[in-house]
Structures are given as C-alpha cells and as structure tokens.
Amino acid sequence: MIEADEDVDRNGLRVVQSLLDDRVCGSAVYRHSTASTNSDALGDLQRANVSLEQLPRLYIADRQTAGRGRQGNTWLSSEDSLTFSLTIAFDLLAVDRRGLLSLAAGLATARAIEFLFAPVSAFLKWPNDVYLANGKVAGVLIETNQAMADRVVVGIGVNINEQPIVENADAAPVQSLFSATGRTTSRFELLEPIVTEFMEIVAMIGESPDSVLAEFRTRCFLTNKSIAFRDGGIDYQGTVQGIAEDGALLVQTNAGLKRCDSGAVRLVRVQR
C-alpha cells in the first residue's frame, strides 16, 4: 500500500510500487515535499502507527526542507537528490549484531553507486558516509523512538546531480555523483538497488556477519589514519586500527586502545 501525494513524481511512484510488488517493502509513504523523511517515520512510531505487516516501510520525498544528518547537520535537498527512510523491525538482527546496521546502510549505498556508475570505486568513512574521490556523496542517519523501541528508522541521503546546502561550516566536504563522475542520472535509478541491497545485507548479517564486516573493512578509508574524537566528554587522538566484530571503531591512543560506538562518533574527524 502506498500513501502518496497527488503531485509526486510519476517515475518515482512506479519505482516505489515495484518495491512493493517485489515484496522488498511492505508499505510506503511518498510526499512531494516534507521537512524530513526520518521525522515522518519517527512520527508514525510515536503514534504507534506502524504494524509488522507494513514493514519494511518506506518514506520518500521529492524534496526535503529540513533533513537531518549526523553531528547536527541540516541538509536542504532538491529534486536532484535522493532522500528516503526505511522503518524496519529491530529484531531482524540479534542484539549483539545491531551495531552492524549502520555499516549495512553505507555498504548498500556504496554497492548501488558502483553498480550504476562503473568503474568508479566507492569508499566508506566509518560508520556509514559514502565517498567518491575526495568528497562525501551520501550519508546515513539511524534513529529510534521509545514509543516503539522494537522498530528502527534508517535514513539515507544521496547527492545526485547537484550538491546540497549543508548548514554547518564544520561539515565534511560534499559533492554530487555528477560532480564526481561527470554523469547525470535519475535519483530513482538508485532507489531500488539501495533498498534491495540494504535488505539483503541485513539478512546477510543474520547469516554471515563476517562477510559483511570483511567488505566494510576493505572499503573503510579511516584504517591506519590519525583521527581526533571525543568519548565520554574526553578528547582523544589516535590511529584507527580497524573495525571490531560488533561494528565499533577501534582507535589506538596514548591512553590505550579505545572503542568508538555509534553514540560516540559525532565529532570524529580525520587529521590531515
């Protein structure tokens, strides 16, 4: 079932319907314009308005006016960007593997970009930012609502043909797929492969988490780089040693080996 505004893009509507027909998604909400697809999804959770039969539930908008990123960034996206969110059941993953969900979203986006823009190579900045060359082309924000704590919202934004406006001077350098590759594409060409890849990787985490970790480790460009980060209110500097089995970032500091989990990476930045 699709709940859609009358003025949404017809091509987008066909792709969303295909995801439902193929049972990749259980339901969808498609807006012409919204403040944030993550906010829409969280609002439904707050109202306890998402049944198991509706999952995975897709939220997509042609235009997003107040999208949120990690580290408090605000993203103003146009119709040349792909912005969507997925609500899934948290119990698809064992408790000790839920830290890999963030990695899965970045990995799915990287795979889809490489498939459509071959022979480009996509790299990942832990936990889930997707980079081509020297700029970020996609990011992920994962959120929950205690009203329905057994659900999780995964928001993904991809810069397609123009760079977004980022209202944070300290944000990482951004670019679009067009500026990185010189090729234009419809945002809907990426929607279906990203969603499909993501759900397949989530299933793979349950069956073979080592293979997911191995691919992420290969793509993660922070390994062996010097970084600065904050953990528990204390600033540290160190060298990234790799990714732990539960998806945490491992950093060797003067105070010893430190772990950064998903709640401690908002201020992580590479020292160049």
C-alpha positions in Angstrom: 0.0 0.0 0.0 1.3 3.5 -1.0 0.1 6.7 0.7 1.1 9.3 -1.8 0.6 13.0 -2.5 -1.1 13.8 -5.8 1.8 15.8 -7.2 4.7 13.3 -6.6 7.0 12.2 -9.5 5.3 9.6 -11.6 8.6 7.8 -12.3 9.2 7.7 -8.6 5.8 6.3 -7.9 6.4 3.4 -10.4 9.7 2.5 -8.6 8.1 2.6 -5.2 5.3 0.4 -6.5 7.9 -2.1 -7.9 9.5 -2.3 -4.4 6.1 -3.2 -3.0 5.3 -5.6 -5.8 8.6 -7.4 -5.3 7.9 -7.5 -1.5 11.1 -5.7 -0.8 8.9 -3.2 1.2 5.6 -3.8 2.9 4.3 -0.2 2.6 5.3 3.3 1.6 4.6 7.0 2.2 5.5 9.3 -0.7 5.4 13.0 -0.2 6.1 15.7 -2.8 7.7 17.8 -0.1 8.4 17.2 3.6 10.6 18.6 6.3 12.4 15.2 6.9 11.5 11.6 6.0 13.1 10.5 9.2 10.8 12.8 11.1 7.8 11.4 9.3 8.9 7.9 10.1 9.6 8.7 13.8 6.2 10.5 14.0 4.4 7.3 12.9 6.4 5.4 15.6 5.4 7.9 18.2 1.8 7.4 17.3 2.4 3.6 17.3 1.1 3.7 13.8 3.4 1.0 12.2 2.3 -2.6 12.2 4.6 -5.6 11.4 2.7 -6.2 8.2 3.7 -2.7 7.0 7.4 -3.4 7.4 9.8 -2.6 5.9 8.0 0.8 5.5 9.5 3.3 3.0 9.2 7.0 3.4 10.4 9.1 0.4 10.0 12.7 -0.7 10.7 14.6 -3.9 12.0 17.5 -1.8 13.2 17.6 1.8 13.4 21.0 3.5 14.9 20.2 6.9 16.6 16.9 6.6 18.9 15.9 9.5 22.3 14.4 9.3 24.7 13.2 12.0 26.6 15.7 14.1 23.6 18.1 13.9 23.9 18.9 10.2 20.9 20.2 8.3 20.5 19.1 4.7 18.3 21.1 2.3 17.7 18.7 -0.6 16.2 19.5 -4.0 14.6 17.2 -6.5 18.1 16.4 -7.8 18.8 14.5 -4.5 17.5 11.1 -3.3 16.2 11.3 0.3 14.3 8.4 1.9 13.9 6.5 5.1 13.1 2.9 6.0 11.5 1.6 9.1 12.4 -2.0 9.9 11.9 -4.4 12.7 14.9 -4.2 15.1 14.6 -7.9 15.9 15.7 -8.8 12.3 19.2 -8.6 14.0 20.4 -10.3 17.1 21.2 -7.7 19.9 25.0 -8.2 19.6 24.8 -7.5 15.8 22.7 -4.4 15.8 25.8 -2.2 15.7 26.3 -3.5 12.1 23.0 -1.9 10.9 24.7 1.4 10.4 27.5 -0.2 8.4 25.0 -2.1 6.3 23.3 1.1 5.1 26.6 2.7 4.0 27.6 -0.6 2.3 24.3 -0.9 0.4 24.6 2.6 -0.9 28.2 2.1 -2.0 27.3 -1.1 -3.8 24.4 0.6 -5.7 26.5 3.5 -6.7 29.3 1.3 -8.1 26.8 -0.8 -10.0 25.3 2.3 -11.8 28.5 4.2 -12.2 31.0 1.5 -13.0 34.0 1.6 -13.0 34.0 4.1 -10.1 35.0 3.0 -6.6 33.1 4.0 -3.5 34.7 4.2 -0.1 33.3 4.4 3.4 34.1 6.6 6.3 33.0 4.8 9.4 30.3 4.4 10.3 28.3 5.0 7.0 29.4 8.0 5.0 29.9 7.2 1.3 32.8 8.9 -0.5 33.9 9.2 -4.2 37.3 10.7 -4.7 37.6 13.5 -2.1 34.0 14.2 -1.2 31.0 12.8 0.5 28.2 11.8 -1.8 25.9 10.0 0.7 25.1 9.8 4.4 23.0 7.8 6.8 21.1 8.7 10.0 19.7 5.9 12.2 17.1 6.8 14.8 14.6 5.1 17.2 11.6 6.2 19.2 10.9 4.7 22.6 7.2 4.6 21.8 8.1 1.6 19.5 11.6 0.6 20.5 11.4 -2.6 18.5 11.4 -0.5 15.3 14.4 1.4 13.9 14.4 4.2 11.2 17.3 4.2 8.7 17.5 7.5 6.7 19.7 7.7 3.6 20.5 10.8 1.5 22.4 10.7 -1.8 23.6 13.8 -3.7 22.7 13.0 -7.3 23.0 15.9 -9.8 23.7 18.9 -7.6 25.4 19.5 -4.2 23.1 20.0 -1.3 23.2 23.0 1.0 24.8 22.0 4.3 24.1 24.4 7.1 27.2 23.6 9.1 30.6 25.1 8.4 32.4 22.2 10.1 30.7 19.5 7.9 32.7 17.2 5.8 33.3 18.3 2.1 30.4 17.2 0.0 30.0 16.6 -3.7 27.3 15.1 -6.0 27.5 12.0 -8.1 27.5 14.2 -11.2 30.5 16.3 -10.0 32.4 13.1 -9.1 31.6 11.2 -12.3 30.5 13.7 -14.9 27.4 11.6 -15.5 23.8 12.5 -14.7 21.2 10.0 -13.6 17.7 9.9 -12.2 17.5 9.6 -8.4 15.0 6.8 -8.9 17.6 4.7 -10.6 19.4 4.4 -7.3 16.4 4.0 -5.0 15.5 0.4 -5.9 19.1 -1.0 -5.8 19.9 0.7 -2.5 16.8 -0.5 -0.7 17.2 -4.0 -2.2 20.9 -4.2 -1.3 20.2 -2.9 2.2 17.6 -5.5 3.0 19.8 -8.3 1.5 22.8 -7.1 3.7 20.6 -7.0 6.8 19.6 -10.7 6.1 23.3 -11.5 5.5 24.3 -10.0 8.9 22.0 -12.6 10.5 23.6 -15.5 8.4 27.2 -14.4 7.8 28.2 -11.3 9.6 31.9 -11.9 9.0 31.4 -11.4 5.2 29.7 -8.0 5.8 32.5 -6.9 8.1 35.2 -8.0 5.7 33.7 -5.9 2.9 33.2 -2.9 5.1 36.8 -3.2 6.4 38.1 -3.3 2.8 36.2 -0.1 1.9 36.8 1.9 5.1 39.4 4.5 4.4 40.0 5.5 8.0 42.0 2.4 8.8 45.6 3.4 9.7 44.7 7.1 9.6 45.2 9.5 12.5 42.0 10.9 13.9 40.7 13.0 16.7 37.5 12.1 18.6 35.5 12.6 21.8 34.5 9.8 24.1 32.7 10.3 27.4 33.5 14.0 27.3 37.2 13.4 26.9 39.1 14.4 23.7 41.5 11.8 22.2 43.8 11.5 19.3 45.0 8.2 17.9 45.4 5.9 14.9 42.5 3.8 13.6 43.3 0.1 14.0 40.1 -1.3 12.3 36.5 -2.3 12.9 35.5 -4.6 15.8 33.2 -7.6 15.4 30.3 -5.6 16.6 31.0 -2.7 14.2 32.7 -0.3 16.7 35.7 1.7 15.5 39.0 0.7 17.2 41.5 3.5 17.8 44.9 3.2 19.4 45.5 6.3 21.6 48.1 7.3 24.3 45.5 6.0 26.8 45.4 2.6 25.1 43.0 1.0 22.7 39.7 2.9 22.6 36.4 1.9 21.1 34.0 4.3 19.4 30.5 3.1 19.1 27.6 4.7 17.2 26.9 7.1 20.0 30.4 8.5 20.2 31.3 9.5 16.7 29.7 12.8 16.1 32.9 14.7 16.4 35.2 12.2 14.7 37.3 13.8 12.0 40.4 12.9 10.1 43.5 14.9 10.9 45.1 15.8 7.5 
